[in-house]
Amino acid sequence: MSFEKLTQIISTVIPLPIDNVDTDQIIPARFLKSINREGFGDNLFRDWRYDTSNEPIMGFVLNDSQINGKILVAGRNFGCGSSREHAAWAIYDYGIRVVLSTSFADIFKNNALNIGLLPIEVPENFIEKIFDLFAVKKKLNLKVNLQEQQVEIINTDEKVGFDISSYKKNCLLNGIDDIDYLVLKTDRIEEFEQGIK
């Protein structure tokens, strides 16, 4: 399934300064009733966003109408816990395209990259700088340039690079997943098959 091409994003940030956010906190298990990727954003961080009466919990970042954006900035070890793909689906469906953290659970990171969500690992002091600046300004803009593999705090011009596999970078830049990539290589695959007969 193709997804939106990701080349460069300039956006305000959604700060979530919490370590060890697991996939059940991202999307609780009771909502995993579909294999379609749409609709999960409504229940992103459900138990942090709503109380048992389905009333918004004041103070949680996604319930603040002044805070929005396509870049989530989280604490360390984001996406730990179970291997559910739905966690990445929920974040993407909500409208977030990039997640910054100092570290990610490997399975979450791969699930995210497979659907067009870019997880970026940056140094801890860079994350702390973002949180500190947000606390003062209440609005902070970042620029993520995938082609140059760079994140910039626009308000201060501070920049940091990040790593990504060349294959996944190519997929994100072109809005293609693994199946799309193979379809694009159909001619070469058929040539190879002919050659081994």
Phi, psi and omega in degrees: 000124179291161177219174182298132177299143179236112178242303178215138178231129171244120187203156167290163184253154170251108183276133176224077185283061181234130178276157173058041175288118184263170186293335178287331175285326179293312177214105182303148186303330183294348180260007183270063186245016181217149174257002175273137186286345184276152174095349183283338180299332179298334183247018175299128182052037188310312186283350172266335182274326186230145176276185184292346176263011181064025175266139179302138177272111181295139180105339177279138191305321182285351177263004179265113184295344179275350184245121177202174179151178181254003182237118176263129178247116188240169175286184185289159175059047181285139176083022178285178180097216185290167187270013187304128176294334185301336179296313177294320179302316183296318180295313180296317182294332178290337180117000178278136182245342182222138172237125176257137176202169174279338179197152179231151168294137186303316183293318177300316182301315179293319178300319180295310181299328182291342183241009177095010176263126185263110173270125183241125175267126179230162180299152183299322182293333177288317176299314181298323178299317179298313180298318181295316179295321179296320181300329181274313188270334184066001176207128184218134181252134175242151172241123177250119179247104183291320181302316181270355181053060185216142173243133181233134170276106187299323183296336185235353183067012177284138184230153175215144178271166177215158180262148173201145179295145182298326180294310181293326176299313179300318179298314181295318181297329183258358179067039181235145175261187185299321181291316177303318181299316180294321178299320179295337181260016184306315181300316181291325178294317179295322176300315180298316180298320178297324182289337181261003180277000000 
